[in-house]
Amino acid sequence: MGIGPFVNFKSCSPFNFVKYFLFYLTDIIHRHRLALIREKKLNKDDPPLPTFDSSPFTVKNVRLFIAFRVFFNCRFYYPIFTVLFLDFGLSVAQFSILNAVWAATIVLAEVPSGALADIVGRRCLIVFAAISMLVEMAILCLAPSGDPTLLFWVFLINRVLSGLAVAAASGADEAIAYDSLQAHGMADHWGRVLEAQMRRLRSVVFILTMSVGAAVYDPILMRGVAAFFGSAAQFTQADTLRFPLYLTLGLAVLTLISALGFDESCTYPAADGTYEKAFGGSAMDALRLTLNTGSWILKTPFVLAVILFGMSFDGILRMVTTLASQYYRMIELPESFFGIMGSVMAVLGLFIPRLSRWIAENRSPAFCLLSTAVTALAGLAGMTCFWPYLGILPALLAFSSLYMVGFYVSYFVNRQASSSRRATVLSFKGLAYNLSYGGTGIIYAALLEMQKKGLHGAGIGSLALENHIFKKTFFWFPLSLAVCLAVLVGACLVSRARHR
């Protein structure tokens, strides 16, 4: 018997009335579930029916997913990433090679790691990612100086471990969190989880890490802080070089603690015929799942379209963010403002995911695509003008569209993919993203070389030449994005017409 008959609703205060009313409705749902079980229309092991006071953040794996994402992605050395490598003694060419190795490692490991997550369990891959991050940061903290050849090989190992960590975490963390929500009957709340992950904690911690990381790297500022506390310590660049790395090593420890706390969950893997047992299997199982998932994506037009549109946005916008420091110089921003710009982007991350969630839940996927395209193209087109100082406004507009892309793709793909292949689908998405980013970089580098050859011997200094070519070729980014989107929209319209 429920609580309703024992409550005098007429004598309740408005607050208690609402409280008892919600409890009463929750009790009705519970009794309805028991009735279905008695009538054998529902199994005891089936996911519970959602209650009116259900919150996705009461699920342990959801809380750990947010913590893992924050600790894994927000690193103190990001604002001085390129400078850090060069100050260790590496050349620009070596830095480019190391980045290429990092991207290649992710591309090669992305899909196999997703399939392994669906076979051996998502928690195993998440723990592996956390351990890899811990080891990669320990290597940087202990990296020797003075021998350029040895230093390059040390950093090469670091980049390979970093790529493996990214590939292992990609998809597995989302899959285990979404499966846990599904098991509690709250899959529809995934948008709220993404909003909290992107908007609340991640953006706040990103602001902290960007600001603190750049600050502790500055020896002059650190000497001033030491003097303020009465210390005569005279920090040099060689001393402060590793400070952001030590702080990120601490985040790696927190990442591992978060990873170890996950509970494995596998909800009905045989539901769609992907495989017929819970986690556990051979390498052939992983290969079979990879091939089956790839075939499923190709046969599912909506998921394929979401991934293709996502990779078109991500490859170009990520390349522009990589070149952001050069763009800031071209619009005459002082270098001291570069870290501030990163923090401003993090502040935008407090608001954009909430807006994206509202659009995703109340508008069609086509409207989501349109709003993202308008935002990205307007921002990129404005950046081609290189307005002194005011150029930060279109840059913020373009960079903010990355938040929208990340939210929408995760929201729609997770709703379509079944639990048994979710990590593999997300790994295919990551593979597509990194192929797009790498391809964009190669094409843009070739374009720059062509422009350099055309201006060779024109009597322009090397720095002025680099700036001139960058400014002259920047229009390629909005033009390429517009062409890619037009082609994909046309393909979608043709496909829809054929299936009518």
Buried (B, 14 or more C-beta within 10 A) or exposed (E): EBEBEEBEEEEBEEEEBEBBBEBBBBBEBBEEBEEBEEEEEBEEEBBBBBBEEBEBEEBEBBBBBBBBBBBBBBBBBBBBBEBBBEBBBBEEEBBEBBBBBBBBBBBBBBBBBBBBBBBBBBBBBBBBBBBBBBBBBBBBEEBEEEEEEEBBEBBBBBBBBBBBBBBBBBBBBBBBBBBBBBBBBBBEBBBBBBBBBBBBBBBBBBBBBBBBBBBBBBBEBBBEBBEEEEEEEEBEEEEBBBBBBEBBBEBBBBBBBBBEBBEBBBBBBEEBEBBEEBBEBEEEBBEBBBEBBBEBBEEBBEBBBBBBBBBBBBBBBBBBBBBBBEBBBBBEBEEEEBBBBBBBBBEBBBEBBBBBBEBBEEEEBEEBBBBBBEBBBBBBBBBBEBEEEEBBEBBBBBBBBBBBBBBBBBBBBBBBBBBBBBBBBBBBBBBBBBBBBBEBBEBBEEBBEEBEEEEEEEEBEEEEBBBBBBBBBBEBBBBBBBEBBEEBBEEBEEEEEEEE
